[in-house]
């Protein structure tokens, strides 16, 4: 003999489904789960962008101060070459000095006029050291000092906005141009 199920109990699954659809006990946790990942990524991007701005500011000041050695003739008096210029630059990079020697690249050249466009070592998405030179110049020469600093980026969408390199690293650039002081 089969037992008859009352009509009332057959409707229960529909009521149960409806009650699940109306329940909002875990909605805050689900909403937080959907918002947390983009929020955390955005916070990391903001922190990383702040680090890029601080690094760029320190690089700019170090380039200007090290370029002053060329402008005043101290670099020529010390027979400074690209390696010693870079060492002096890295000594002025404060908290970023530890890995500056591997990340920084320098180009110091005499230019005929301020409107000169020197070769771009970042053309094509790779860095070409072959177009870089080092020349302190003579008194009265116009000198262009350029420094590139490779800043690796962790946040992928920040790398898309800042980078010109194919490897995803941002190349921060600091430039100063001046006329060497007379002897």
PyMOL CGO cylinders between C-alpha atoms (Angstrom):
from pymol import cmd
from pymol.cgo import CYLINDER

trace = [
    CYLINDER, 0.00, 0.00, 0.00, 1.21, 3.33, -0.85, 0.3, 1, 1, 1, 1, 1, 1,
    CYLINDER, 1.21, 3.33, -0.85, 0.83, 6.11, 1.51, 0.3, 1, 1, 1, 1, 1, 1,
    CYLINDER, 0.83, 6.11, 1.51, -0.81, 9.21, 0.23, 0.3, 1, 1, 1, 1, 1, 1,
    CYLINDER, -0.81, 9.21, 0.23, 1.09, 12.45, 0.71, 0.3, 1, 1, 1, 1, 1, 1,
    CYLINDER, 1.09, 12.45, 0.71, -1.20, 15.24, 1.79, 0.3, 1, 1, 1, 1, 1, 1,
    CYLINDER, -1.20, 15.24, 1.79, -1.69, 18.02, -0.68, 0.3, 1, 1, 1, 1, 1, 1,
    CYLINDER, -1.69, 18.02, -0.68, -0.20, 20.50, 1.72, 0.3, 1, 1, 1, 1, 1, 1,
    CYLINDER, -0.20, 20.50, 1.72, 3.24, 18.85, 1.84, 0.3, 1, 1, 1, 1, 1, 1,
    CYLINDER, 3.24, 18.85, 1.84, 3.54, 18.85, -1.95, 0.3, 1, 1, 1, 1, 1, 1,
    CYLINDER, 3.54, 18.85, -1.95, 3.46, 22.64, -1.99, 0.3, 1, 1, 1, 1, 1, 1,
    CYLINDER, 3.46, 22.64, -1.99, 6.24, 22.87, 0.50, 0.3, 1, 1, 1, 1, 1, 1,
    CYLINDER, 6.24, 22.87, 0.50, 9.13, 22.77, -1.98, 0.3, 1, 1, 1, 1, 1, 1,
    CYLINDER, 9.13, 22.77, -1.98, 7.72, 25.76, -3.80, 0.3, 1, 1, 1, 1, 1, 1,
    CYLINDER, 7.72, 25.76, -3.80, 7.38, 27.66, -0.54, 0.3, 1, 1, 1, 1, 1, 1,
    CYLINDER, 7.38, 27.66, -0.54, 10.87, 26.62, 0.43, 0.3, 1, 1, 1, 1, 1, 1,
    CYLINDER, 10.87, 26.62, 0.43, 12.31, 27.94, -2.85, 0.3, 1, 1, 1, 1, 1, 1,
    CYLINDER, 12.31, 27.94, -2.85, 10.39, 31.17, -2.46, 0.3, 1, 1, 1, 1, 1, 1,
    CYLINDER, 10.39, 31.17, -2.46, 11.67, 31.62, 1.06, 0.3, 1, 1, 1, 1, 1, 1,
    CYLINDER, 11.67, 31.62, 1.06, 15.25, 31.06, -0.16, 0.3, 1, 1, 1, 1, 1, 1,
    CYLINDER, 15.25, 31.06, -0.16, 14.77, 33.66, -2.86, 0.3, 1, 1, 1, 1, 1, 1,
    CYLINDER, 14.77, 33.66, -2.86, 13.44, 36.16, -0.34, 0.3, 1, 1, 1, 1, 1, 1,
    CYLINDER, 13.44, 36.16, -0.34, 16.14, 35.51, 2.28, 0.3, 1, 1, 1, 1, 1, 1,
    CYLINDER, 16.14, 35.51, 2.28, 18.81, 38.19, 2.58, 0.3, 1, 1, 1, 1, 1, 1,
    CYLINDER, 18.81, 38.19, 2.58, 20.88, 36.78, 5.45, 0.3, 1, 1, 1, 1, 1, 1,
    CYLINDER, 20.88, 36.78, 5.45, 24.16, 36.49, 3.49, 0.3, 1, 1, 1, 1, 1, 1,
    CYLINDER, 24.16, 36.49, 3.49, 23.67, 39.31, 1.02, 0.3, 1, 1, 1, 1, 1, 1,
    CYLINDER, 23.67, 39.31, 1.02, 26.18, 41.59, 2.73, 0.3, 1, 1, 1, 1, 1, 1,
    CYLINDER, 26.18, 41.59, 2.73, 28.87, 38.92, 2.53, 0.3, 1, 1, 1, 1, 1, 1,
    CYLINDER, 28.87, 38.92, 2.53, 28.14, 38.26, -1.15, 0.3, 1, 1, 1, 1, 1, 1,
    CYLINDER, 28.14, 38.26, -1.15, 28.16, 41.99, -1.97, 0.3, 1, 1, 1, 1, 1, 1,
    CYLINDER, 28.16, 41.99, -1.97, 31.43, 42.45, -0.09, 0.3, 1, 1, 1, 1, 1, 1,
    CYLINDER, 31.43, 42.45, -0.09, 32.92, 39.51, -1.98, 0.3, 1, 1, 1, 1, 1, 1,
    CYLINDER, 32.92, 39.51, -1.98, 32.00, 41.13, -5.30, 0.3, 1, 1, 1, 1, 1, 1,
    CYLINDER, 32.00, 41.13, -5.30, 33.38, 44.56, -4.33, 0.3, 1, 1, 1, 1, 1, 1,
    CYLINDER, 33.38, 44.56, -4.33, 36.47, 43.51, -2.32, 0.3, 1, 1, 1, 1, 1, 1,
    CYLINDER, 36.47, 43.51, -2.32, 38.72, 42.38, -5.18, 0.3, 1, 1, 1, 1, 1, 1,
    CYLINDER, 38.72, 42.38, -5.18, 38.30, 45.51, -7.34, 0.3, 1, 1, 1, 1, 1, 1,
    CYLINDER, 38.30, 45.51, -7.34, 38.68, 47.69, -4.23, 0.3, 1, 1, 1, 1, 1, 1,
    CYLINDER, 38.68, 47.69, -4.23, 41.92, 45.98, -3.19, 0.3, 1, 1, 1, 1, 1, 1,
    CYLINDER, 41.92, 45.98, -3.19, 43.30, 46.20, -6.74, 0.3, 1, 1, 1, 1, 1, 1,
    CYLINDER, 43.30, 46.20, -6.74, 42.45, 49.89, -6.85, 0.3, 1, 1, 1, 1, 1, 1,
    CYLINDER, 42.45, 49.89, -6.85, 44.16, 50.49, -3.49, 0.3, 1, 1, 1, 1, 1, 1,
    CYLINDER, 44.16, 50.49, -3.49, 47.32, 48.69, -4.68, 0.3, 1, 1, 1, 1, 1, 1,
    CYLINDER, 47.32, 48.69, -4.68, 47.27, 50.75, -7.89, 0.3, 1, 1, 1, 1, 1, 1,
    CYLINDER, 47.27, 50.75, -7.89, 47.00, 53.98, -5.89, 0.3, 1, 1, 1, 1, 1, 1,
    CYLINDER, 47.00, 53.98, -5.89, 49.89, 52.96, -3.62, 0.3, 1, 1, 1, 1, 1, 1,
    CYLINDER, 49.89, 52.96, -3.62, 52.01, 51.91, -6.59, 0.3, 1, 1, 1, 1, 1, 1,
    CYLINDER, 52.01, 51.91, -6.59, 51.26, 55.14, -8.44, 0.3, 1, 1, 1, 1, 1, 1,
    CYLINDER, 51.26, 55.14, -8.44, 52.32, 57.06, -5.32, 0.3, 1, 1, 1, 1, 1, 1,
    CYLINDER, 52.32, 57.06, -5.32, 55.58, 55.09, -5.29, 0.3, 1, 1, 1, 1, 1, 1,
    CYLINDER, 55.58, 55.09, -5.29, 56.14, 55.94, -8.96, 0.3, 1, 1, 1, 1, 1, 1,
    CYLINDER, 56.14, 55.94, -8.96, 55.60, 59.67, -8.27, 0.3, 1, 1, 1, 1, 1, 1,
    CYLINDER, 55.60, 59.67, -8.27, 57.97, 59.64, -5.29, 0.3, 1, 1, 1, 1, 1, 1,
    CYLINDER, 57.97, 59.64, -5.29, 60.62, 57.76, -7.27, 0.3, 1, 1, 1, 1, 1, 1,
    CYLINDER, 60.62, 57.76, -7.27, 60.25, 60.19, -10.18, 0.3, 1, 1, 1, 1, 1, 1,
    CYLINDER, 60.25, 60.19, -10.18, 60.64, 63.19, -7.88, 0.3, 1, 1, 1, 1, 1, 1,
    CYLINDER, 60.64, 63.19, -7.88, 63.76, 61.74, -6.22, 0.3, 1, 1, 1, 1, 1, 1,
    CYLINDER, 63.76, 61.74, -6.22, 65.19, 60.88, -9.66, 0.3, 1, 1, 1, 1, 1, 1,
    CYLINDER, 65.19, 60.88, -9.66, 64.55, 64.40, -10.96, 0.3, 1, 1, 1, 1, 1, 1,
    CYLINDER, 64.55, 64.40, -10.96, 66.33, 65.99, -7.97, 0.3, 1, 1, 1, 1, 1, 1,
    CYLINDER, 66.33, 65.99, -7.97, 69.26, 63.56, -8.18, 0.3, 1, 1, 1, 1, 1, 1,
    CYLINDER, 69.26, 63.56, -8.18, 69.64, 64.29, -11.91, 0.3, 1, 1, 1, 1, 1, 1,
    CYLINDER, 69.64, 64.29, -11.91, 69.66, 68.05, -11.39, 0.3, 1, 1, 1, 1, 1, 1,
    CYLINDER, 69.66, 68.05, -11.39, 72.15, 67.86, -8.53, 0.3, 1, 1, 1, 1, 1, 1,
    CYLINDER, 72.15, 67.86, -8.53, 74.48, 65.44, -10.32, 0.3, 1, 1, 1, 1, 1, 1,
    CYLINDER, 74.48, 65.44, -10.32, 74.20, 67.51, -13.52, 0.3, 1, 1, 1, 1, 1, 1,
    CYLINDER, 74.20, 67.51, -13.52, 75.43, 70.46, -11.49, 0.3, 1, 1, 1, 1, 1, 1,
    CYLINDER, 75.43, 70.46, -11.49, 78.79, 68.66, -11.23, 0.3, 1, 1, 1, 1, 1, 1,
    CYLINDER, 78.79, 68.66, -11.23, 79.05, 68.80, -15.03, 0.3, 1, 1, 1, 1, 1, 1,
    CYLINDER, 79.05, 68.80, -15.03, 77.85, 72.40, -15.26, 0.3, 1, 1, 1, 1, 1, 1,
    CYLINDER, 77.85, 72.40, -15.26, 80.37, 73.71, -12.72, 0.3, 1, 1, 1, 1, 1, 1,
    CYLINDER, 80.37, 73.71, -12.72, 83.29, 71.77, -14.24, 0.3, 1, 1, 1, 1, 1, 1,
    CYLINDER, 83.29, 71.77, -14.24, 83.75, 69.48, -11.24, 0.3, 1, 1, 1, 1, 1, 1,
    CYLINDER, 83.75, 69.48, -11.24, 83.00, 66.40, -13.36, 0.3, 1, 1, 1, 1, 1, 1,
    CYLINDER, 83.00, 66.40, -13.36, 85.77, 67.30, -15.83, 0.3, 1, 1, 1, 1, 1, 1,
    CYLINDER, 85.77, 67.30, -15.83, 88.18, 68.09, -13.00, 0.3, 1, 1, 1, 1, 1, 1,
    CYLINDER, 88.18, 68.09, -13.00, 87.50, 64.64, -11.50, 0.3, 1, 1, 1, 1, 1, 1,
    CYLINDER, 87.50, 64.64, -11.50, 87.76, 62.96, -14.96, 0.3, 1, 1, 1, 1, 1, 1,
    CYLINDER, 87.76, 62.96, -14.96, 84.23, 61.66, -14.42, 0.3, 1, 1, 1, 1, 1, 1,
    CYLINDER, 84.23, 61.66, -14.42, 82.95, 59.05, -16.86, 0.3, 1, 1, 1, 1, 1, 1,
    CYLINDER, 82.95, 59.05, -16.86, 79.49, 57.49, -17.23, 0.3, 1, 1, 1, 1, 1, 1,
    CYLINDER, 79.49, 57.49, -17.23, 80.10, 54.94, -14.45, 0.3, 1, 1, 1, 1, 1, 1,
    CYLINDER, 80.10, 54.94, -14.45, 81.25, 57.51, -11.87, 0.3, 1, 1, 1, 1, 1, 1,
    CYLINDER, 81.25, 57.51, -11.87, 78.45, 59.88, -12.91, 0.3, 1, 1, 1, 1, 1, 1,
    CYLINDER, 78.45, 59.88, -12.91, 75.97, 57.06, -12.34, 0.3, 1, 1, 1, 1, 1, 1,
    CYLINDER, 75.97, 57.06, -12.34, 77.54, 56.25, -8.95, 0.3, 1, 1, 1, 1, 1, 1,
    CYLINDER, 77.54, 56.25, -8.95, 77.25, 59.90, -7.95, 0.3, 1, 1, 1, 1, 1, 1,
    CYLINDER, 77.25, 59.90, -7.95, 73.65, 59.98, -9.16, 0.3, 1, 1, 1, 1, 1, 1,
    CYLINDER, 73.65, 59.98, -9.16, 72.77, 56.83, -7.21, 0.3, 1, 1, 1, 1, 1, 1,
    CYLINDER, 72.77, 56.83, -7.21, 74.32, 58.32, -4.09, 0.3, 1, 1, 1, 1, 1, 1,
    CYLINDER, 74.32, 58.32, -4.09, 71.71, 61.09, -4.33, 0.3, 1, 1, 1, 1, 1, 1,
    CYLINDER, 71.71, 61.09, -4.33, 68.74, 58.72, -4.78, 0.3, 1, 1, 1, 1, 1, 1,
    CYLINDER, 68.74, 58.72, -4.78, 68.15, 58.44, -0.98, 0.3, 1, 1, 1, 1, 1, 1,
    CYLINDER, 68.15, 58.44, -0.98, 65.91, 55.43, -0.23, 0.3, 1, 1, 1, 1, 1, 1,
    CYLINDER, 65.91, 55.43, -0.23, 66.15, 54.14, -3.82, 0.3, 1, 1, 1, 1, 1, 1,
    CYLINDER, 66.15, 54.14, -3.82, 69.97, 54.06, -3.86, 0.3, 1, 1, 1, 1, 1, 1,
    CYLINDER, 69.97, 54.06, -3.86, 70.26, 50.33, -3.15, 0.3, 1, 1, 1, 1, 1, 1,
    CYLINDER, 70.26, 50.33, -3.15, 69.10, 49.14, -6.58, 0.3, 1, 1, 1, 1, 1, 1,
    CYLINDER, 69.10, 49.14, -6.58, 69.80, 52.32, -8.52, 0.3, 1, 1, 1, 1, 1, 1,
    CYLINDER, 69.80, 52.32, -8.52, 72.95, 50.93, -10.15, 0.3, 1, 1, 1, 1, 1, 1,
    CYLINDER, 72.95, 50.93, -10.15, 70.97, 48.18, -11.90, 0.3, 1, 1, 1, 1, 1, 1,
    CYLINDER, 70.97, 48.18, -11.90, 67.95, 50.34, -12.79, 0.3, 1, 1, 1, 1, 1, 1,
    CYLINDER, 67.95, 50.34, -12.79, 69.46, 53.67, -13.87, 0.3, 1, 1, 1, 1, 1, 1,
    CYLINDER, 69.46, 53.67, -13.87, 70.94, 54.51, -17.27, 0.3, 1, 1, 1, 1, 1, 1,
    CYLINDER, 70.94, 54.51, -17.27, 72.62, 57.84, -18.03, 0.3, 1, 1, 1, 1, 1, 1,
    CYLINDER, 72.62, 57.84, -18.03, 73.22, 59.90, -21.16, 0.3, 1, 1, 1, 1, 1, 1,
    CYLINDER, 73.22, 59.90, -21.16, 75.29, 63.10, -20.97, 0.3, 1, 1, 1, 1, 1, 1,
    CYLINDER, 75.29, 63.10, -20.97, 75.94, 64.80, -24.28, 0.3, 1, 1, 1, 1, 1, 1,
    CYLINDER, 75.94, 64.80, -24.28, 76.96, 68.14, -25.76, 0.3, 1, 1, 1, 1, 1, 1,
    CYLINDER, 76.96, 68.14, -25.76, 74.20, 69.57, -27.96, 0.3, 1, 1, 1, 1, 1, 1,
    CYLINDER, 74.20, 69.57, -27.96, 74.51, 72.32, -30.59, 0.3, 1, 1, 1, 1, 1, 1,
    CYLINDER, 74.51, 72.32, -30.59, 71.35, 74.16, -29.45, 0.3, 1, 1, 1, 1, 1, 1,
    CYLINDER, 71.35, 74.16, -29.45, 68.53, 73.74, -26.96, 0.3, 1, 1, 1, 1, 1, 1,
    CYLINDER, 68.53, 73.74, -26.96, 66.06, 72.79, -29.71, 0.3, 1, 1, 1, 1, 1, 1,
    CYLINDER, 66.06, 72.79, -29.71, 68.07, 69.65, -30.55, 0.3, 1, 1, 1, 1, 1, 1,
    CYLINDER, 68.07, 69.65, -30.55, 66.22, 66.33, -30.50, 0.3, 1, 1, 1, 1, 1, 1,
    CYLINDER, 66.22, 66.33, -30.50, 68.63, 63.61, -29.35, 0.3, 1, 1, 1, 1, 1, 1,
    CYLINDER, 68.63, 63.61, -29.35, 68.07, 59.95, -30.30, 0.3, 1, 1, 1, 1, 1, 1,
    CYLINDER, 68.07, 59.95, -30.30, 65.40, 58.13, -28.30, 0.3, 1, 1, 1, 1, 1, 1,
    CYLINDER, 65.40, 58.13, -28.30, 66.79, 54.91, -26.78, 0.3, 1, 1, 1, 1, 1, 1,
    CYLINDER, 66.79, 54.91, -26.78, 63.26, 53.65, -26.02, 0.3, 1, 1, 1, 1, 1, 1,
    CYLINDER, 63.26, 53.65, -26.02, 62.06, 53.59, -29.64, 0.3, 1, 1, 1, 1, 1, 1,
    CYLINDER, 62.06, 53.59, -29.64, 60.51, 50.27, -30.58, 0.3, 1, 1, 1, 1, 1, 1,
    CYLINDER, 60.51, 50.27, -30.58, 59.60, 49.18, -27.04, 0.3, 1, 1, 1, 1, 1, 1,
    CYLINDER, 59.60, 49.18, -27.04, 63.10, 48.03, -26.07, 0.3, 1, 1, 1, 1, 1, 1,
    CYLINDER, 63.10, 48.03, -26.07, 65.90, 50.05, -24.51, 0.3, 1, 1, 1, 1, 1, 1,
    CYLINDER, 65.90, 50.05, -24.51, 68.86, 50.62, -26.86, 0.3, 1, 1, 1, 1, 1, 1,
    CYLINDER, 68.86, 50.62, -26.86, 72.04, 51.51, -24.93, 0.3, 1, 1, 1, 1, 1, 1,
    CYLINDER, 72.04, 51.51, -24.93, 73.93, 51.94, -28.22, 0.3, 1, 1, 1, 1, 1, 1,
    CYLINDER, 73.93, 51.94, -28.22, 72.63, 55.48, -28.80, 0.3, 1, 1, 1, 1, 1, 1,
    CYLINDER, 72.63, 55.48, -28.80, 73.78, 56.73, -25.38, 0.3, 1, 1, 1, 1, 1, 1,
    CYLINDER, 73.78, 56.73, -25.38, 77.00, 58.67, -24.82, 0.3, 1, 1, 1, 1, 1, 1,
    CYLINDER, 77.00, 58.67, -24.82, 78.88, 60.50, -22.09, 0.3, 1, 1, 1, 1, 1, 1,
    CYLINDER, 78.88, 60.50, -22.09, 80.62, 63.83, -22.68, 0.3, 1, 1, 1, 1, 1, 1,
    CYLINDER, 80.62, 63.83, -22.68, 81.18, 66.50, -19.98, 0.3, 1, 1, 1, 1, 1, 1,
    CYLINDER, 81.18, 66.50, -19.98, 81.82, 69.15, -22.63, 0.3, 1, 1, 1, 1, 1, 1,
    CYLINDER, 81.82, 69.15, -22.63, 83.96, 72.24, -22.38, 0.3, 1, 1, 1, 1, 1, 1,
    CYLINDER, 83.96, 72.24, -22.38, 83.25, 75.56, -20.66, 0.3, 1, 1, 1, 1, 1, 1,
    CYLINDER, 83.25, 75.56, -20.66, 80.40, 77.33, -22.46, 0.3, 1, 1, 1, 1, 1, 1,
    CYLINDER, 80.40, 77.33, -22.46, 79.04, 74.16, -24.13, 0.3, 1, 1, 1, 1, 1, 1,
    CYLINDER, 79.04, 74.16, -24.13, 75.36, 73.29, -24.03, 0.3, 1, 1, 1, 1, 1, 1,
    CYLINDER, 75.36, 73.29, -24.03, 74.94, 69.98, -22.23, 0.3, 1, 1, 1, 1, 1, 1,
    CYLINDER, 74.94, 69.98, -22.23, 71.93, 67.67, -22.03, 0.3, 1, 1, 1, 1, 1, 1,
    CYLINDER, 71.93, 67.67, -22.03, 71.75, 65.21, -19.14, 0.3, 1, 1, 1, 1, 1, 1,
    CYLINDER, 71.75, 65.21, -19.14, 69.16, 62.45, -19.39, 0.3, 1, 1, 1, 1, 1, 1,
    CYLINDER, 69.16, 62.45, -19.39, 68.60, 59.63, -16.90, 0.3, 1, 1, 1, 1, 1, 1,
    CYLINDER, 68.60, 59.63, -16.90, 66.26, 56.67, -17.29, 0.3, 1, 1, 1, 1, 1, 1,
    CYLINDER, 66.26, 56.67, -17.29, 65.17, 54.60, -14.30, 0.3, 1, 1, 1, 1, 1, 1,
    CYLINDER, 65.17, 54.60, -14.30, 63.46, 51.23, -14.78, 0.3, 1, 1, 1, 1, 1, 1,
    CYLINDER, 63.46, 51.23, -14.78, 60.55, 50.95, -12.35, 0.3, 1, 1, 1, 1, 1, 1,
    CYLINDER, 60.55, 50.95, -12.35, 58.91, 47.51, -12.34, 0.3, 1, 1, 1, 1, 1, 1,
    CYLINDER, 58.91, 47.51, -12.34, 55.14, 47.60, -11.91, 0.3, 1, 1, 1, 1, 1, 1,
    CYLINDER, 55.14, 47.60, -11.91, 52.99, 45.04, -10.12, 0.3, 1, 1, 1, 1, 1, 1,
    CYLINDER, 52.99, 45.04, -10.12, 49.54, 46.33, -11.03, 0.3, 1, 1, 1, 1, 1, 1,
    CYLINDER, 49.54, 46.33, -11.03, 48.82, 45.21, -14.58, 0.3, 1, 1, 1, 1, 1, 1,
    CYLINDER, 48.82, 45.21, -14.58, 46.45, 47.97, -15.64, 0.3, 1, 1, 1, 1, 1, 1,
    CYLINDER, 46.45, 47.97, -15.64, 48.84, 50.59, -14.25, 0.3, 1, 1, 1, 1, 1, 1,
    CYLINDER, 48.84, 50.59, -14.25, 51.59, 49.07, -16.40, 0.3, 1, 1, 1, 1, 1, 1,
    CYLINDER, 51.59, 49.07, -16.40, 49.41, 49.57, -19.47, 0.3, 1, 1, 1, 1, 1, 1,
    CYLINDER, 49.41, 49.57, -19.47, 49.03, 53.28, -18.75, 0.3, 1, 1, 1, 1, 1, 1,
    CYLINDER, 49.03, 53.28, -18.75, 52.63, 54.10, -17.82, 0.3, 1, 1, 1, 1, 1, 1,
    CYLINDER, 52.63, 54.10, -17.82, 54.86, 51.78, -19.76, 0.3, 1, 1, 1, 1, 1, 1,
    CYLINDER, 54.86, 51.78, -19.76, 56.43, 52.17, -23.16, 0.3, 1, 1, 1, 1, 1, 1,
    CYLINDER, 56.43, 52.17, -23.16, 58.58, 49.08, -22.72, 0.3, 1, 1, 1, 1, 1, 1,
    CYLINDER, 58.58, 49.08, -22.72, 57.56, 45.66, -24.00, 0.3, 1, 1, 1, 1, 1, 1,
    CYLINDER, 57.56, 45.66, -24.00, 58.43, 43.98, -20.69, 0.3, 1, 1, 1, 1, 1, 1,
    CYLINDER, 58.43, 43.98, -20.69, 55.83, 45.98, -18.72, 0.3, 1, 1, 1, 1, 1, 1,
    CYLINDER, 55.83, 45.98, -18.72, 58.29, 48.09, -16.74, 0.3, 1, 1, 1, 1, 1, 1,
    CYLINDER, 58.29, 48.09, -16.74, 57.85, 51.84, -16.55, 0.3, 1, 1, 1, 1, 1, 1,
    CYLINDER, 57.85, 51.84, -16.55, 60.84, 53.91, -17.61, 0.3, 1, 1, 1, 1, 1, 1,
    CYLINDER, 60.84, 53.91, -17.61, 60.98, 57.09, -15.57, 0.3, 1, 1, 1, 1, 1, 1,
    CYLINDER, 60.98, 57.09, -15.57, 62.96, 59.84, -17.27, 0.3, 1, 1, 1, 1, 1, 1,
    CYLINDER, 62.96, 59.84, -17.27, 64.65, 62.89, -15.79, 0.3, 1, 1, 1, 1, 1, 1,
    CYLINDER, 64.65, 62.89, -15.79, 66.24, 65.52, -18.02, 0.3, 1, 1, 1, 1, 1, 1,
    CYLINDER, 66.24, 65.52, -18.02, 68.16, 68.71, -17.45, 0.3, 1, 1, 1, 1, 1, 1,
    CYLINDER, 68.16, 68.71, -17.45, 69.86, 70.98, -19.98, 0.3, 1, 1, 1, 1, 1, 1,
    CYLINDER, 69.86, 70.98, -19.98, 72.27, 73.80, -19.24, 0.3, 1, 1, 1, 1, 1, 1,
    CYLINDER, 72.27, 73.80, -19.24, 75.25, 75.78, -20.48, 0.3, 1, 1, 1, 1, 1, 1,
    CYLINDER, 75.25, 75.78, -20.48, 78.54, 74.87, -18.78, 0.3, 1, 1, 1, 1, 1, 1,
    CYLINDER, 78.54, 74.87, -18.78, 79.99, 77.65, -16.70, 0.3, 1, 1, 1, 1, 1, 1,
    CYLINDER, 79.99, 77.65, -16.70, 83.09, 79.40, -18.00, 0.3, 1, 1, 1, 1, 1, 1,
    CYLINDER, 83.09, 79.40, -18.00, 86.42, 78.25, -16.60, 0.3, 1, 1, 1, 1, 1, 1,
]
cmd.load_cgo(trace, "trace")
